[in-house]
């Protein structure tokens, strides 16, 4: 075992930012009230809730009344997809999704009661806009197109897809869970009607997310309760978590080109490019996604003649925590649906994702550990010679 472990799975769950930890503890200690109650403790909780909503809305470029807090990205996705399907019965009973969408999006569309069509992507994982335009000609209530892919980091042509959706009178839902808090995510600039986000991916804490929407969007709640969140989401708000997400956004300033988030993007992108180059030099190793127009913190690679889960286990023993396989089937043994849709090599797939705690020397150390692990596994199988 390595004496010092390196966490390289920030795209799954990022360690909490210090601002998030401080806000979480302070609010949990000092604000016990229910924001819907009229006593002093309730009013104080309500004031903080609405301040956090305003901060989150500002980061998303929408009015505060167009943000609903959720328990995370998955709930936000389901609220968008299934909520639209329920509220828009007059629209065509059909949903289109890029074939590389996160499993939560695909599952929500499958459970919506609408016909669900998956739109193909190119070798880099970008949606085929011609195929999307052709599919839209048959009508759709909703199109799902992620801001960036969660396994390869590929940025999608969201603005172009939004124009196609407007021409076809279809709503556009953008899963921005991997980009929010890191890159600017503006609902108007994207041209989206609904945007789902998660605090867990950028260090804002777990168990909190949000859904933002444009004036065009109509959706219904998944659960009926009381008047909370404008009757769009039932249940007592997780105020400490909401405050933690908002405080982290205020600290990172993802929309500011001179802010901490932008500086971290530039730093991680240098690491990403170095690691892509190092892994790409290895025999029978494919690095996925484009070198440009990609998230700065994700590198995905596959090694021929190697099992991905076994490779991840070898790297874990060497002190590196990485992800392998598909986000929807990480323990099933099935290949990544993202790589399958791209027509890419699925053998020996691992995803490396950086965060602020990852130092620059990690690239060389990880590349050496990767090469050593791949060589050892191939030797065991007697392959790759």
N, C-alpha and C positions, 0 to 999 in steps of 0.2 A: 504493500500500500504506500502511496505517496504521503509524505509528511504533511503536505499542505494541499487541501482540496481546492478545486476551482469549479465554481458554479457557472455552467454555460447553458442554462435552460431558462433564460430570462423571458423568452417568448411564451413560455407556459405560465410562469408565475415569477414576477420580479420581486426581489427583496423590498420590503417597505422602505420608502424614503424617510429620512429623519423627521421631515415636516409632517408626514403622515402619522408616524408613531407618536409624536408630541401631541398632535391634535386629537388623535384617538384616545389617548390617556386622559387628556384634559377634559374632553367632553364627557367621557364615560364617568369621570369623577364628579364633575360640577353641574351637569345638566341632565337630571334624571327625568324631566318632565316629558309628557306626551305633547307633541306640537299641536294637536287638535284641541287641547284643553284651554280654558280661559283663565285659569289661575296664573299667578306670576311665574311659576316654574314652566307652565305650558307656553306662556307668551315668550319667555326667554328661549325655549327650544324652537318655537316657531320662527323667531327672529334669526336664529342661527341657520335653520333649515333654508329659509328664503335667501339669506346671504350666500349660502353655499350653492343654491340653485342659480342665483345671479352670476356667480363666478364661473360655474360650469357652462351656463348658457353663453356667457361672453366668450369662453374658449371655443364654443361651437358656432358662434356667429348667429345665434337666434335669440328671440325674446325669451325671458325667463319663463313665461307661461307655456312655452313650447318645449319644456324639459320635464321628464318624469324620471324619478330615481327608481332603480331596480336592485335586485340582489346580485347582479353581475351581468356579464355580456350575454350569457345564454338566455336569461329571462328577457333581456332587452330585445334580443333577436326574435324570440318567440312572440313577444308582444307586438313587434312590428309585422312579422310575417302572418301569423295566425290572426292577429287583430285586424289587419287589413282584409284578409279573406272573409272574416265574419262581417265586417262593416260595409263591404262594397259588393253586395249581392247583385247589383245591376251591372257590374263590370264582368268581362269574360271570366269564367271560372277556370283560370289557367295562370300558373306561376312559372316564370323562367328563372333559372339559376345558372351561373357559370359553373362548369363541371368541377372546378377546383375550390368551390366555397367550403367554408368550415362545416364540419359535420353538424353543428347546431343549426346552421341555416338550412342545410339539406333536410335534416330531420323535421324542422318546423314546416317546411314546404310540403314534405310528404304527409304530415299530419294535418294539413290545412283544409282538407276536403276538396281541394282544387286539383286539376290535372297538373303534373309537375314535369317540366321539360328541362333537361340539362343541356346547356349550350357549350359547344366545344371550345377548346383553347389551342393556342399554338405551342411550339416546343418550349417556349419560355414560360408558359402558363398564362399568357394574356388572352383574354376573351376574344374570340373571333367576331369582330363587329359586323361583318357581312352576314355571318350566321345568326347573330342576334337580330339584325334588321329583318332577315327573312322570317325568323320565328315570330317577331312582333307583328308581321303582316297577318298572322292568324289570330291576333288578339291576345292580350294578357292583362290581368289586373295588377301584377307586380313583377318587377325584375329585381333579383338579388345579385349584386356585384360588389365584392369586397374591395376596400380601399387598397389593401396589399395582402398578398398571400401569406398565410401563417406558417407555411413550411418552407417555401423557397424565397420569400421576401419580394416577389414580383409585384410591382405597382401596376394597378389596372387603369385603363383609359376611361376613368369614371365620367369625366366631362363629356366625352364623345358619346358614351352610352346614354348619358342623361338626355342629350339632344334627341337621340333615337326614341327614347321613352316618351318625351314630350310630344314628338310628332305622332306617336302611336297612342297617346292618351293613356299610358301606363305609368304607374307609380314606380319609383326607384328606391330600393332600400340598400344602403351601404353599410356593411359591417366594417367599422373602423376600430375594432378592438386592438389590433396590432399597431395602429398608427397614432391613436389619440394619446396625448401626453408626450409624444415624441416629435411628431410632425404637425404642422398646421392642419387642422380639420375644420373647415368652414362649410356649413351646410349649403349656403348660397353658392359659394365658389364651386363646390362639387356638383351642384345642380341636383342634389338628392332631395327626396321627399321624406325619408326617414333615415336616421343614422344611429346605430347602436354602438355603445362604447363600454369599456371595462376599466376599472381602476387597477385591477390586479396586474395588468401588463406593463404599466409604467411606474410602479412603485407607490401607487395611491392607496394600497391596501386591498385585502380580499373581501368578498361578499358585498361589493358595491359596484354598480354600473348605472347607466342612464340611457334613455331613448330620447332623441330630439327629432322634431318633425317640422315640416314646412306647412304653410297655409293650405296646400293642396291635399294633404294627407288626412285620411279618416281611418280610425281604427277603434276597436272595442277592447275592453280589458279581458284578460284571461280568467280572472277571478273577480267576483262581485263582493264588495265589502261595504265601506262607508265612503265618505267624501274625500279621503286622502288622495293626494296626487291628482286632484281634479277628477276623481272617480275613474282614473285610468289604470290604477294599480292598487290592489287591496293590501292592507297590512300596515302595521306600525313601521314607520321609516327607521332605518338603521342610522340614527343621527351621528354617532361617533364615526362610523365608516364614511358617511356622506361628507362630514367635515374634514376627514382625513384626505379624501379625494380632492375636494375643493382647495384645501390648503396646499397640497402638493402641486396642483395646477398653477396656483398663484406663485409658487416658488419657481417652477420650471419655465413658465411663460412660453409655452410651445408655439405661439403665434408670433413671437418676437425674434427676428433674425439675429439679434444680438443677445438673446437670453441664454440661460443655462441649458435648456433643451437643445437649442441649435448647436451649442458648443459640443455637447455630448454626441449629437448626430455626426458632426465632423470627425470627432475622435474615433467613434465606433466604425465609421465608414473606412477610415484608414486601416483599422484592424481587419475589417471584412475583406478588403481588397488584397491585403497581404496573405490572409488565410486562403482565399480563393486561389491565388497564384501558387502557394505552397502545395495545396492538395491537388491542384490541376497538373502538377508536375509528376505525380505518382502514376505508376503503371495501372491501367485498367480501373481508374477512378474517374467518375464523372461528377463535375460540379454543376449544380442545377441553378436555373434562373439566369437572368441577364446580368452582365457585369455592371451595367448602369440601370437607372430607373428601377431601383430596388431599395428595400428597406436597408438602413445602414447597419443593422445589428444581427442579421440572419445570414448564415451560410449553410447550405444543404449540399451533401455529397453522398454518392453511392460507390461502393467498392464491389467489383465483380468477384464471384466465388466466395462471398462472405455473407453470413446471416446478420441482418441489422441488429436484432436484439442481442445476439451474442457479441457483436462488435461493441454495442453500447455497454454491455456488462464488462467487457475487457477494459474499456476506457474508464469505467467506473472504478475498477480495481486499480487503475493507474492514477486515480484521483481527479477525473474529469466527469462532471455530470452533464450528459447530453441526452437529447431525445431521439428515439428511433421509431420508425413506422408512422402510421397514420394517426392523426389526432382523434379519429373516430374508432380506431381499432388497435390501440397501442399494445393490447395484450392478447389479441385474437390471432396473430400470425398472418393476417391478411396484409397485402402490400398497400402502401399509401395510395388512396384514391386520387390524390393530387398528382403523383408521379405517373400513375396509370393514365390519367387524362392527358398528360403532357407527352405520353409515349416515351418516357424517360426510363433509365435503368432503375429498377426498384431493389435490386440486391444490395445488401449492406448499407442501407440508407440511414444516415444520422443527420440531425439538425443541430447546429451550434448557434447559440444566440448570446450576444454580449450585453453587459450592463456596466454601470459606472464603477463597479468593484473589480472589473477585469483589467489587469495591467497589460501594458504593451508587450511584455516578454512572453505572455501566455500563447501568442500565435505560434512561435517557434517550438515551445514546449509541447503544445497540443499536436502540431503537425508531426513532430517526432513520435509522440505516443500513438497517433493514428497510424503512421506507417509501420511502427513496430507491431501494433495489434493486428493490422491487416496481414502483415507478413507471417505472423505466428499462426493466425487462423487458416490462412491458405496452406501453410506447411502441414498443418494437421490434416487437412483434407487432401493433400497431395495435388492441389490444383494451382493454377496460375503460373505454371512453369513454362 
